[in-house]
Amino acid sequence: MKEPRPDNRSSLGAPMIIGGFAEPVQSAADGKFYSTKAALSRSHRASGNPHGIDFIELGNEEMPWVEHTTSEAELRDDVRSAVQDVKEGKLPEVLNLET
């Protein structure tokens, strides 16, 4: 018996099949509905949409990990500004209890 492959695919000699969409999907590039992944992908290319720009299909690219850093000075200034706004009665509509 063969050992399982490290990428969790079957040890059987069969191609991986990626199915189509269950329902048509609307393209964010041109607003039309597509029933195949290839047609949807074509609408994301500059030559296939009315905007003339390339759209990125999320999930296909590698995003570098960036650690979020907070500046203590910026945080302190933001808190002071927010406290001052509350003292002056500058509240957002959702929190403004006087109206």
C-alpha angles and dihedrals in degrees: 000000000000122000115249114263115257093240091060094248121138119270088227117105099247131123122249110251121206111197127220128249120298089217131014113280124219117233116230088209100061107002094240124129121244131192098194130059092226093056091047090050091051090054089058092059120091091242092054105050136060093240093063093221133112115251121206117236105221113234095036098079133065115242117204116234112245119189112227113237125193122206109223090213093053091046092050092048092049092051092047091049092049092049090049091050091053092048090052092048095248098145128159114255093253092055098037101109095180096072 
